[in-house]
Every structure is written in C-alpha cells, then in structure tokens.
Amino acid sequence: MGSMVEGVTQVLIPVAAFIGIGFALVQWFLVSKVKVSSGLTESGSQNQRNRLIEEDDQEVGVDSDQLVFKCAEIQSAISVGATSFLYTQYKYLAIFTAVFAAIIFLFLGSVKNFSTKSEPCTYNKGNMCKPALANAFFTTVAFLLGALTSVLSGFLGMKIATYANARTTLEARKSVGSAFITAFRSGAVMGFLLAANGLLVLYVSINLFRMYYGDDWEGLFESITGYGLGGSSMALFGRVGGGIYTKAADVGADLVGKVERNIPEDDPPMAFPLLISSMGIVVCLITTFFATDFFQINGVADIEPSLKRQLLISTILMTAGIAIVSFTALPSEFTIFNFGANKLVKSWHIFFCVSIGLWAGLVIGYITDPVRDVADSCRTGAATNVIFGLALGYKSVIIPVFAISVAIYVSFSLAAMYGIAVAALGMLSTIATGLAIDAYGPISDNAGGIAEMAGMSHTIRERTDALDAAGNTTAAIGKGFAIGSAALVSLALFGAFVSRAGIETVDVLTPKVFIGLLIGAMLPYWFSAMTMKSVGSAALKMVEEVRRQFNTIPGLMEGTTKPDYATCVKISTDASLKEMIPPGALVMITPLVAGTFFGVESLAGVLAGSLVSGVQIAISASNTGGAWDNAKKYIEGSEAHKAAVIGDTVGDPLKDTSGPSLNILIKLMAVESLVFAPFFATHGGLFFKWF
C-alpha cells in the first residue's frame, strides 16, 4: 500500500507543476492577443484594425496608430534597458556564485578532512550516513541549482513585465476592466510560471539526490538546503523577480524539520511540503478565474476588492486542500525529532499547523493595508505627511507580530519546530496568487508611465492610476505575507541550526549570546541604511544626467527629439551594480565571520536578533512607503500634492528596496548558517580559542 501511495505522490507533484506552467502559457497567449502594433503593413496599406477604444481619437488628441506606435517604442526602450541591466548584473553574479560555491565545498569538506568514509548519523543513532565530502559536493550542486533557478526567475519576471506594460496601457483605452484583466493575467503568467518552475526543479533535485543518498534522509535534507541558499542569495542581489525564490528556503526549512522516525522509506510524509505546494498551484489556478472570468470589473472601485477577494478565496480553498493532503498523505500518527527527544505527532496536528500559518498570513496581509487617511495630512505640508506616514508604519507592526506569535505558539505546541516550518509553508502555499498580485503592481505602474509618455488622454491616465493605486495596496499585502513567512521560516531554520550545531540551550544571559543579539538586531538597520543610501546615490547620478540632456539636447523639452536612453541605462546599471555589492556582502559575510571567529552560540544570538528587529523594520518600511505612494495618487492635482510627492519620494526606497529585501536578509542569514553549521561546530570560535 505504501509503495502505491508513494507512486501516486511521485506523479502528482510533477503533474501539478506542469499544470501551473501550462496555465501560465495560456495566460501569456491571452495577453499576447493585445497587439502592440500600428495596424499598418510594411507597404503602408492599412489592414482592418481591431478597434480598442470606446472614446474618440479626438479626445486622445493624436492619431490612434501613432499612439500605438509610441507605446511600442517606449516598451521597446524599457525592455532593452532592463535586459541590458540584467545581463550585466548576471556577469557579476556568475563570479560571486562560483566563488561562494567553492567556499561551500571547501568549508563543508574540511569538517571531516575531506573524508570519503561513511559517518555515524547525527539523528538516527546507530545508523551510518554518507560521508561529509559527499554532503559538501551535493550541497554545492544544490546551491548552484538554486542560484540558476533564481536567476531564471528574475529574467522571466523582467520579460513578462516589459511584455505586458504597453498592452495594459492600450487596453485602458477600452475600459478599466479590460486593462485590469490584461495586467492581472500578466501577473498570473509570472506567478504560476515561477511557482511551478521552483516546485519542479526542487522535486527533480530531491529525486536525483535520492539516487545517491537512498535512505539517508539526514544527508539528503542537509544537502538540499543549499538550494535555498543559492536561491536566496541571488534574490537578495537581484530583487527583480528573483525575490520570489526565497520560496526555496521555505521548503528547505520544511525539509530540515527532521520528520524521520517511525516512517517507512517509501512513505510520502517525506514529500509533504511539495504536496502542499502542488495543491497550492491547483487552488490558485481555480482562484484566478474569480478575477478574470467570474466577476467583472465595471469601474475603478471594483479593482481593489477583486484583488483582495483573490487572497480570501485562495485561503478558503487552500484550507480544504491542506485537509485533503494532510489526511491522505500523512500517517495518522508519527514521531519527529525535537531537540534530542522524540515527539508524537498526529496528522490533524499538522493540518492545524499549516492552516494557522495560512490564515495568519491572511490576517497580516489585510492588516498591513496602507491607510488612505495619510493623504489628509498633506494639507498641512510635507512634515505632517512624513509624521503620519511613519506613525502608520510603526502602528502597522502590532497586529502582524501578534498573529505571528500566535502561529508560533500553536504550531510549536502541536509539532515542535517542524510545526513552525509547515506553518511557514502554509503561509506561502498560495504563493502563485500572491506573486500574480505582486507582479500586477509594477505592470500597472509602468502602464501609467507609458500612457503619460505617449500623450494619452487624462481619462486613460486616471484608469492606469487606479490600477496602480490598487496594486500598491495589494503589494503591501503581498509583502506582509512574505515578511510573516520569513519570520516563521527563519525561526524554523534557527531551530535546525541550533540542533545541527549541537547547541543544547541558547542562554541570553551569557556574554557571547547577548553580544550576538545586539549585533544581530543592529544588522537590519545597517542594511537598510546601506540600501537607502544606494538608491539615493543612484538617483542623484540619474537626475544629473537628465538635467544635462535637457540642457544640451535641442528639442528634448518640446518632445521633438528622443532622449539619450543608452547613457541613462548605463548610468543606472553601473550605479545599481556598484551599490548592490556592500549590502549583499554584509548579509553573506556576517554569518561566516560570526560562526568562524565567535562560535555557534554567538551566531545563534546574531540570528535571533536579526529576526526580531528585521521583521519590525520590514513591516513598517513597506507600509509607510505604500501609504505615501497612495496618498500622492489620491490627491493628485490639489495644492497638497507637492507635500505628497515628497512623502512618496522618501517612501520609494523604503517600500521597494529596504523593506522587501529585509525578509530575504533574515531568511538568507538563517539558511546560510544552517548550511555551514557543521563547519562552525567543528572549527568555529577561533577568537575565543586564541584569547
């Protein structure tokens, strides 16, 4: 019976992944039916045009074909610039990846002096596990696979976004509903393609690794954690769609939960995290139809409710999906490893752990919705706008932290650290929908920019602004999910690190741990300062170049001459690449330095401190920035608009750079510490050995 269930499991996971990829391609095809062309043949004869607009061309002010041509031209410039940036960035990342892969192999291989002999298992006492050198090799391979998957995700995300921008703009000429569907379908392409791609690569990797490891689940799970490290490190440096592949770290946290005792080798609890992710793809696919087919967008007021409805429907349906997977794929009861002891867990315990993570994510998402009342504060100037925005961000931390705390308490009580890991999995089980909504935001934002640059009417600009404003609100919801899951994942990874490093207790009263706590709590502030300053430096160079072009290129101000896009792209690329290195290095080097020179206890303090402060800063930064951005849009054209623009300018690096990057920071530091835990436990603490 077990073999039959295992066979079904092995089929369901890749099938769900291929369904997700197929659905993404169907959505892409539907988006591609919006043609970005003037409708003229090369010979100049005009084909019968598919009229997109309900309003007269006279209101728009220019010929329809000319507008479409302008949109196509602008989209092409955006795509060329983005592609140039990514290719240049990937050259730098290729060097980093090669160097860090070598570090992983050398550090982990040196744990047992590059021994090729089997070693006693850490958790399955009395059993022999694969050699440390093999673990070093497979961890390195997993790191490279994770990095490659994340880079591919970033590239696909960029291509999808630039492909959809102008098409959303053109559909806005027809109606706000048509524009919404195009933007949302484009987001769904990215969401489903990347979620399914990540699931498929991880599934294939685990099965390939299993051909060597056999029943050595301990070695398999520890090596596959490298996948999360590779994906998260690329996501931190990239932040262009690749950020979603911190999902790899989430699944990695799940896998190191050590569900290992009293479970037959061919039993599907070992594939439980992947089954939940597979169910999530199916649920999100069904949910998408509620936005594009079952409910119509008849006006601006319908946009935001439709996006929020996606989250609620997916959460309700996913609860049922979790029940199906939990009660059919898991044994009625089994034993898990819990810090040196065994804990009996039942299938309904796991169901509640995953479900509470799922619903806690929804609570966090809805609570972190930026409040529009910030717009009112702009009436008395920029200072009150900034004060109100900061206050809103700080206040928005309260309920999410309580929600995370409840999820941690319940899940740990039911299933120890494994319960926290699957709660994090539950929070991101509907990631395809979350990514679709997250991708929808920048597509709508750029569509508005294209409409303005192409000289379209104020009516169309109002429609694209409405799409963008709703995207800001729901983007904050998506960021809330990401930050909440980061907290749970990091805690699960922290538990795995403590266990793997052989730490019996983490005593905050000892100097080594307390110093680590202080330094760890400081790191998100240091990182935020670096990323915000980086945005400011890059923006300063761009402003200076734009001013130079306006002053030296005749006709540019009047719109009769094209700008020098190539120089602007080069400045942006060079500045971004230069500025991304220091904050990325801070995150990657800190665990290595702390573990190697100050030992596993100090590193445990660093991880705990960065987790506690990082969550607070990330939530407040994302919500403050989102509120300022929406305030600017709601009062556009009024006297208070200048004050709102100042708030929005300050908020951009908060909501788009520092805030979203912090959830990667706390995950990445935790997963990196876990990967190097054997090395730190064996050779770490050099400073205290020397002094």
N, C-alpha and C positions, 0 to 999 in steps of 0.2 A: 504493500500500500504506500509506504514511504517513497519508494522509487517512482511510483506512478505520479504522486503529488509533486515530487521533485521534477519530473519530466514536464508536467503542466506548467510549473513555475518557470522553468527554463525557456518555455515557449512564450509565456505571457509577457515577460519583461521586454524582449526584443520586439514583439508584436506591437506593444504599446508605444515603444519608441518610434517604430516605423509609421504607426498611425499618426503620431504627432508630427513627424516630418512630412508625411503626405498631406495632412491638413494644412500645414504651413505653406506648402507649394500650391494648394488650391486657393488659399487666400491671396498669395502672390499673383496668381493668374487673374483673379478678380480685380485686383488693384491695377494690374497691367492693362486692363481694358480701357482705363482712362488714358488716352493718348496725349503725350506731350509733343505735339507737332502742330504746324500751322494749317494743315489740311491742304497744302499746295504740293503738287508734284514737282520734280526737278525741272520739267519743261515749262512750268509756270501755269499749266492748266489746273483748274480747281476741281477737286473731287467733291462729291456730295458730302457736306460736312455734318458731323454729329453735333447738333447744337447743344451746348452745355448750359446755356444761360436762359434764365427766365426774364431777366431785366434787359432793357435796351442797351445796345452798344453805345448809344449817345450818352447814357448816364455814366458809363465807364470812361468815356472821353477819348478813347482811341479805338482803332480797328481791332476786331476780335482776333484775327490771325496774328496781328502784331503783338497783342498781349501774350498769346500762347508762345510765340517765338521768344519774347523776353523771358517768360517763365523758364523755358527750356534752356536758354542761355545762362540764366542765373543758377539753375540747378546744375548745369554742367560745370560752372566755375566752382560751386560748392563741392561737388564730387571730386574734381581734380585736386582741389586743395586738401580735402580730407584724406584722399588716397595718398597724396604726397607725404602728408604728415605721418600716416601710419607706416608707410614703407620705411621712412627714415627712423621712426621710433623702433620698428622691429629690428633694424640693424643693431641698435644699441642693446635691445633686449636679448638678441641672439648671443651677444658676447656675455651678458650677465648670466644667462641660462647655462651656458657652457661652463663658466667659472663656478657657479654655485652647484651645478651637478657634480663637478669634480670634488668640491668641498664635502658634499653629502657622502660620496663614495669613500673618500679618504677618512673622514671623521668616523663614520659608522663601521668601516672596515677595520679601523685601528682598535675598536673596542676589544676584540679578541686577537689582536695582532695578525689580522688578515687570515685567520684560521679557516680551513676548509672542513673541519670536523664538526659533527653534529653536537649540539649543546643541550643540556637539560632545560626543559621548558620552565618558564617563569610561573605560569598559572596552572598548567596541567602537571602537577608534581608527579614525578616518576616516569614521565614520557620524555622522549628525545625530540628536539625540534631542529630545524635546518640551521646550517652554520651562519655565523654572523656575517661572513663575507657575502653569502647569498642574499641575506637581508639588505646589505649595503647596495648590492647590484640592483636588486628589484625595486628598492626604494628610489634609487636614482632613475631607473627607467620610468617608474610611476610619476616622478617629478617632471620628467621631460614630456610625458603624455599629457599631464595636467597643464603644463605651460603651453603646449601646442594647441590643446583644446580651447584654452582661454584666448590665445591669440586669434584662432579661427573665429571664435565668438565675437571678438572685437571687430574683426574685419567684416563679418557678416552683418553685425549690427550697424556699422557705418554704411555699408552698401544699401541696406534696407531703408535706413533713414533718409539717405540722399535720394533714393529712388522714389520715395513717397512724398517728399516735400512739395514739389511743384504740382503733383497730381491732386494733393489735398487742396492746394490753392485754387486750381481750376475747378474742382468740384464745388468749392464755396460759391462760385458764380451761379450754380444751380440752386443750392439751398444749404442751410447749415446742417441738415440731416445727411445729405449726400457727402459733405465734407467730413462729417463725423465718422461715417461708415468707412470711408477711404482711410482716414487716419487710424481708426481702430483696427481695421483689417491689416494694415501695415504693421501696427504694433503686434498683432497676433502672429504675423509671419515670424517676427523676431522671437516672440515669447515661446512659441511652440517649437520652432527650429532649434533654438539654443537649449531649451529644457530637454527635448528629446535627444539631441546630439550628446549632451552631457550624460544622460542616462545610458545611452547606447555605448559610448566609449568606456564608461566606468564598468558596465556589465561585461563587455568584451575583455577589458583588462583583468577583471577579477577571475574570469574563467581561464584566461591564458596563464595567469599566475598560479591558478589552482592546479594546472597540469604539472607544475613542479612541486608545489607545496603539499599536494594531497590533503591529508587530514591535519596538517599543521596550520590550523586556523590562526594561531597566535602570530606566526611569522607572516602569514598572508595579510592579516589586517594591519600589522605594523608597517609592512612594505607599501600597501596600497594607500596609506596615509600620505605618502609622498605625492600622490595625485592632487590632494587638497592643497599641499604646499605649493606645487607648481602653478595650479590654477589661481590661487590667492595672490601669489607674488606678481604674476602677470597682471592680474586685475588691479592691484594696487598701483602699479606703474602705468597701466593703460587707462582705466576709468572711461573707456569708450565702448561700452557694451560688454567688455570682458568682466566687469564687476559682478555680473550675474554668476560667474563661475566660482564664486565663493560657495556655491551650492556643493561643489566637490568637497570642501572642508566640512560641510554639514553632514554629508553622507559618510565622510571619513570618521567624524566623531561618532556616528552611529556604529560604524564597523568596529571601532576600538572599544565598544561597550562591553566586549568580552562575554557575549552570550555563548557559553561554551560547555557547560556541564549538563550531563544527562540528555544530550541531544544527539541523535544518530548522525553519522557523517553526511547522509544524503537528505537530511531533513531541511525543508525550506525555512525555518526561522532565520537561517543564515542569510537568506535573500530578502528578509522582511523589509529593510529600508528601501530596496529597489522596487519591491512590490508596491509599497506606499507611493513612491514617486510615479510608478506606472499608472496606478489608479488616479493619481492627481492629473496626469495628462488627459485621461479619458474624461474626467469630471470637468476639467477646464474647457475641453472641446465642446461639451454639451453647453456649458455656461456661455460660451462665445455667441451662440445663436440668439441668446436673450438680448444681446446688444445689437446684432446686425439684422436679425430677422423677426423675432417675436415682438419686440417693442420698437415703435417708430420714434425718431427724433423730429418733432414738429417745430421746435423752437429752441432758442438759447437756453431757456430754463430747464429743458429736458436733459441736457448734456451731463451735468454733474450727477444727478440721480441715477442715470443709466450706468455710469462708471462705478458708482458706489454699489449699485444693485449687483454688478458683476461679483464684487467681493462677498456680498451676503449670500448670493445664490451658490457660489462655488463652495463657501464654507458649509452651508447646509447639506449640499450634495456630497461633499467630501466626508462629512461625519458618517453618512451611511456607507461610503466607500471604505472608510477606516474600519468600520464594524465588519464588513464583509471580509476584508483582508485579515484582520486580527483573529476572527473566529474560525476561519477556514485554513489559514496558512500557519498558525501557531498551535503548538500542543496546548492542551487545557491547562497544564502547569509545567514549569521547568525551573532550573536553577541557574542563577547568574553569579558571577564573581563580584564581591562587594568589599573591597579593601581588606583582603585577607580572609574574609568569611564568605559563606555561601548564603544566598537569599532565594527563597522560594517565591516565584512569580507566576501569576495566572494570566491567561490570555486577556481576561477582562481588565486586568491591571494595565496592560499595555494599551488596550483600547482607550482607556481614560487618559493615559499619559499623552498619547498622540493627539487625542481630541482636545485636551485642555491647552496644548500648545497651539492648535489650530484656532480655537476660539479666543485665546489670549491675544493672538496676532490680530484678530478682527477688532478686539477692544482697543488695542494700541493704535491700529490704523484709524479708527473712527475718532478717537480722542485727539489724535495729532493733526486733525484737520485745522489748517490755519484760520483764525477768526477774522472776519472781514471788518470788524469794528476798528481795526488798526487804521483803516482808511480815514476814519473820522478825526483821528489825532493829527492828521496832516494839515487840518485847517489852521492850526496854530504854529505851524512851521516844522522844519526838519528835526529839531531837537526832540519835540514831543513824539514825533513819529518813531524816532530811534528808541526812545524810552519805552513807549508802549510795545514796540516790537520785541525788545529784549525781555520785557516783563512777560509777554505772551510765551516766548520761547522757554523761559525758566519755569513758568507755571505748567507748561505742557509736559514737563518731565514727570509730574506727580503720579498721575494715574497709570501711565505705562510702567513705571517702576513697581507700583503695587501689583499690576497684572503679571509682570514677570516674576515677582516674588511669590505670588500665589501659585503660578505654574511650577516654579522650582520646588516649593514645599510639597505640593500634591504629588508631582511626578517622582520626586526623590523618595517620598514615603512609600509609594507603591512599588517602585522598581529601581531604587538607588540611582547611580549615575547613568545607567542605561535608560532609565525612565526620563531623565533630563535630556539625553541625546535624542530619544524618539519624540519628545515634546518639541524640540527644535525642528526635527524633521516634519512634524505636523504643522508647525508654523509656516514652513515653506513648501508644504505639499501642494499648494495651489500656485506654485511659482510661475507656471505658464500664463495664468491670468494676471498675476502681479507684474510680470515682465511686459505683457501686452499693454497694460495701463501705463507702465513706466515709459515704454517706448513711444506711446501715443503722445506724451507731453512734448518732447523736443520736435517731433514731426509737426505738431500743430504750431509750435512756436516758430519754427523755420518757415512754415507755410505763410504765417502772417508777415514775416520779413520779406518773403518773395512777393506777396501781394503789394506791399508798400513800394518795393523797389521797381516793380513792373508798372506802377502807376494806376493800380486798380482803384475802384470807387471806394468811398468811405464805408458803404454798406458791406462790401466784401471784407474789408479790414475789420469791421465790427464782428463779423461772423468768425473770422480766424482768431480774433482776440478772445471771443467767448470760448472757443475750443481750447485755447491756450490757458485761460484762467481756470477752467475745469481741470486741465492737465496739471497745473500747479498744485491744486488741492489734492488730487488723487496721487500725484507724485509724492506728496508728504505722507500719504497713507502707505504707499509702497516702501518709502524709506523707514516708516515706523515698523513695518513687517521685518525689513532687513536688519534693523538695529535690534529689535527684540530677539530675533533668531540668533543674531550674533552673540547676544548675552548668554543665551542658553547653550549654544554650540561651544562658546569659549569656556563656559563652566564645565561642560562635559569633557572637553579636551583637557582642561585643567585637572579634572579628576583622573583622567587617563595618564596624564603626565606624572602626577604625584604617585600613582600606582606603579607606573613603568620605571620611575626613577628610584623606587624603593624608599620613599619618604613615608614614615609611619604617621606623623602628625605635622601640621603646619602651625607652629606656635607663634602668634603675632607678638608675643612679649619678648622673643629672642631678638637681639640687635640685628642679626643678619636678615631675618624675615621682615622686621619693621622698616629697615632701611630700604629693602626691596619694595615694600608697599608704597613708601613715599616717592621713590623714583618712578615706579610704575604709574602712580596717579598723576605724576607730572608729565609723563610722555605724551598723552593726548593733547595737552596744552602746547608743548613744544612742537609737536607735529602740526597742529592747527596753525600755529604762528608761522611755521615754515611754508605751509601750503598757501595761506592767505597772502603772505608776502610775495610768494611766487606769482600768484595771479596778478597782484599789483604791479610787479616788475614787468611781466609780460605785457600787461595792458598799457603801461607807460610807454614802452617802445612802440606799440602799435599806434597809440594816439599821436606820437611824434611823427611817425611815417605818414599817417593820414593827413596831418596838418601840412607836411611837406608836399604831398601830392596836390592838395587843394591850392597851395601857393605857387606851385611850379608847373602844373599841367593845365594849359588853356582849355576852357570849355568844360572842365570837370564839374564845377559847381552848377553849371547850367544843364548838365546831363547830356551834352552833345559829344562827349569824349569818354571812352572807357577808362576806368582806373587801372593802375598797375597791380593787378591781382597777384602776380608771381612774387613781387617783392614783399607784399603783405603776408603771403603764405609762408615765405622763407623766414620772415621775422618771427611770426607766430610759432613756426616749427622749431626754430633754433632756440627761442626763449623757453618754450614749453619743455623741450628735451633737457635743456640745461637746468631748469628749475625743478624738474621731477626727480633728479638724482639724489639731492640731500635728504628730502623727507623719506624717500624709498629706502635709502641706505640706513637711516635712523631705525626704521622698523626691522629691517633684515639683520642688522648688526647687533642690536641690543640683546636679543636672546643669546646669541653666540658669545658675546662678551660677558654677560651676566652669568651664564652657565659655566663657561670655561674658567673664568677668573674668580668668581664668587660662589659657585656651587649651586646645587639644585634647590636648597632652601631659599637662598636669596632670589633665585629666578622664580620660584613659586610666589614670593611676595610681589615681584615685578608684575607677574601675570594677573594676580588678584587686584593689584592697584590699578593697572591699566584698564581692566574690565570694569571696575566700579566707576571710575571717572569718565572713561570713554563713552559709556552708554549715556550718561547725563549730557555730556557736551554734544554728542551726535544728535540726540533728540532735539535739544534746544536750538542748535545751529540750523538744522533742517527746517524746523517750524518757524523760526524767526525769519529766515530768508524767504520762505514761501509766503508768509503773511505780508512782508514788504512788497514782494513782487505783485501779489494780487491787489494790494492797496493801490499801487500805481495804475493798474488797469481799470479799476473800478471808478477812479476819479479823473481819468484822462480828459484833458480839455478844460479842467477847472483851475482856479487860482492855486489850489493846494497841490497841483500836480508836480510842481518843482520839488516840493518837500518830499513827495512820494518817490520821485526819481532818485533822490539822494539815498533814501532808505533802501530802494531796490538795488542800487549800485553797491552799497555796503553788504547787502544780503546775498548777492550772487555768489561770491566765493564761499559763503557760509553754507548755502543750500546745495550748491553744485560741486564743490570741491572738498572742503574740510569735513562737513557733515557726513556725506556718503562714504568718504574714504575711511572714516574712523571705524565703521563696522568691519571693514576689511582689516584694519590695523589690529583690532583685538582678536579677530579670528586667526590672522596670519601669525601673530606672535605666539599664540597658543599652539597652533598646529606645527609651527617650526620647532618649538620647544619639545613637543611630543616626538617629532622625528629624530631629534638629536638627543633625546633623553638617555639612551644607553651610553652615549659618549660622555655626557655630563656626569652621569652616575659613576662612571669608571675613572675619568681623568679630570673632572671639574674641581673647582675650588682651589685653583693654583695660588691665588693671593693669600688665602688663609694657611696654605701649606708652607708658603715661603716665609710668612710673617707670624 
